[in-house]
């Protein structure tokens, strides 16, 4: 009986360790705001163009 109690208590010492988690992929090399300034200028120019056309059409 003592043998079985010792076997049950020490069973976890024979278990193998879990493998390490996989390495996460590297982040993309492009910056998030790569074309943000160009997009802002384009939207301002398009906005002025649309307003100009609306005002010209209402005359």
Secondary structure as UniProt FT lines:
FT   HELIX           2..9
FT   HELIX           11..14
FT   TURN            32..35
FT   HELIX           36..57
//
